[in-house]
C-alpha cells in the first residue's frame, strides 16, 4: 500500500482518534493504579488490569468500522492483510502503552496480566465485530469481564483459570491459553470476514 493509501486508510478508520483514545486510556490506567496505592499491594491492581484492557479493546473495536463496506469487499486486492495488520498493530501498541501502568510484580498483576487481558479482550471484541458490527463490538467483552469480575472472587481450581482469565495473576497457563485462543480466533475471523455491515451513522 502506498503512503497515500495508508493515509486514506487511517482516515477512513479514524485511526488518529483511536490513537488519542488509547493515550487517554493509558493516562487513566496510570492514574487509577496510583490512586489505588497499587504499589503497596499488587492485588489492588485487579480493577486496573481488568478495566484498562477492556477500554482499549473498545477503542480498537470502534476503529474497525468502515463506511465503505461494499467497496472493501469488492476491492481488487484482498483486504485480509490490512485487517490483520490493523488489529495486530493496535493491540501491540495498546499492550505496550498500558503495561508500564502496572510495572513490577510480574508474578501477580503486573505487565504480563495486562498484556494477556488486552489480547483476550481484543479477541472477544474482534469476534463481536464480525457478529454484531463495530458499533456494538464492545458489549460482549464488557459483559463477560464484568460478570467474571463479580463471580470469580471465590472461584478456584484449574477450570477457573480458564473461564476467569481476566482476573488471574500473570503467569497462569490456563488464563494465557484462553486469552490467546480468543485473540487468535477473533483476529483471524475479522481478517477473513471483516466487520458486519451496518447502516449509516445516524
N, C-alpha and C positions, 0 to 999 in steps of 0.2 A: 504494500500500500504506500502510495506517495505521501509526502509531507502534507500536501493539501488534502489528500484523502483522510489522513489521520486527524487533521484539524476539523474537517467536516464530521467525521465520525464522533469525535469528542464533543462537538457542539450538539449533535443530534441526540446524544445520550446524556446531555447536561453534566458532563464529567467535571468541569470546573466547580460547579455547585456541589457535586458529590465529594470532591476533594476538600472543599471548605467544610462540609458537614462532618467528614471523617476527622478533620483537625479539631472541630468543636467537640466531637465525641472523645477524642484524646484528652482535651482540656478538662472535660467533665470527669473522666476516669482519674486523672491526676488529682483533681480537686477532691473527689469523693474518697480516694484512698487516704489522702491526708486528713480529711475531716473525720474519718472513722478511726484515726490513730492506728492504722493497719500495721505500722512498724512495731507496735507493741505486741500484737497478736495476729499472726497470719490468717487465722480463721475469720477475722473481721473483714478480710478481703473478699469473702464469698459474694456479697451483693455486687461488688465492682466486677469481679471475674465473670459473673453471670450476666449483668446488665449491659456492660460496655460492648461485648461482642454482639449482643442482641441488637443494640442500636446501630453498630457498624454494619451488621447484616441487613438491617432495614434500609440503610443508605445505599448499600450495594444493590439490593433488590430493586429499589426505585430507579437506579441508573440503568436497569435492564429494559426499561420501557422504550419502545420505539414508535415514533409517529408515522413511520413508513413501512409497516409490516409487509404489505404486498410487494413493495419494491425490494425489500430484503430477501423475500422468499423467491423472487424471480430474477435475482441478480445472476450475472454470468458466472462470477466466481463464487464458490460456496462460502457461506458466512460462518461455518462452524469454527474455523480457526480464529476469527475475530471474536466470536462469542467466548471461546475458551480463553483466549488471551485476556479479554476484558475481566472475566471473573477471577482468574488466577492472579492477575496483576493487582487488582483492587484488594483481594484477600491477603496477598502477601504484604501490601502496603499497610492495610489495617492491622495485621498482626505485628508488624514492625513498629508501628506507631503506638499501639496500645501496651505492648509488653513492658516498656520502661515504667509504666504507671505502677506496676507491682514487682519491681525489680527485687531480686533476692528471694530466699525461701523457695527454691526451685522444687523441693520435695513436697511442698504443700500447695498453697495457692499463689504461686509465682508466675513468671513468664510462660512456662510450659502449659499451665492450665489456661492462661489467657489465649495462647495460640490455638490450643485444642478446641476451646469453646468458639473461637472465631471461625475455625474451619467447619465445625459442626453446624453452627448457626447459619453460615453462608450456604452450606449444603442443603439444609432444610428450606431456606429461602429460595434457592435456585429451583428446587423441586416445585415449590409453590408457585413460582413464576410461570412454569410450564402449565401447571394445572389451573391456576386462578388468574394469572396475569400479574404484571409488575406492580400495579397499584395496591393489590391486596396480598402481595407476597410476604409481607411481614407478619401476617396474622398467625399462621401455623407455628412458626418459631416462637413467637411471643406467647401463644397459648401453651405450648409444650414446656418451655423453660419456666413459665410461671407456675404451672402445675407441678413440675418436678421440684421447684424451689419450696413449694408449700408441703409436698408429700414426702420428700426424701430425708427429713431430719432423723427419723427413726429407722431408715432402711439400711440394712447391712447385707453382706454376702456378695458373692461374685456376680450374681444377676443384677444386683443394684448398681454395680459399677458400669453396667451396660446401659440400662434404661435411665439411670440418673446421672449420665455422663456430665451434664453441665455443672453438677455440684461436687464432683470428685476432685481430690488432690491431683497434682500434675502428672505423676508417673503411672497412674492406674492403667494397666494394659487394656482392660475391658472398655474403659472410657475412651481411650485413644482409638480402639478398633471401631467403636460406634461412631465417633465423630468423623474419622477418616472415611468410613463407609458412606456416611451421609454426604460428605463433601464430594467424594468421587462420583456417587450416583447423581447427585444434584447437578454438578458441573457438567458431567457427560450428557445428561438428558437435556440440559439447557443448550449446550453447544450444538446438539443434533437437531432439537426441535425449535429452539427459540422460545420467546415469551408468548403466552397465549394472546391472541388478538383481542384488542379492546376497542371500545368506541372512543370517539374524540373526547378529550378532557373538557368537562363542562364547566 
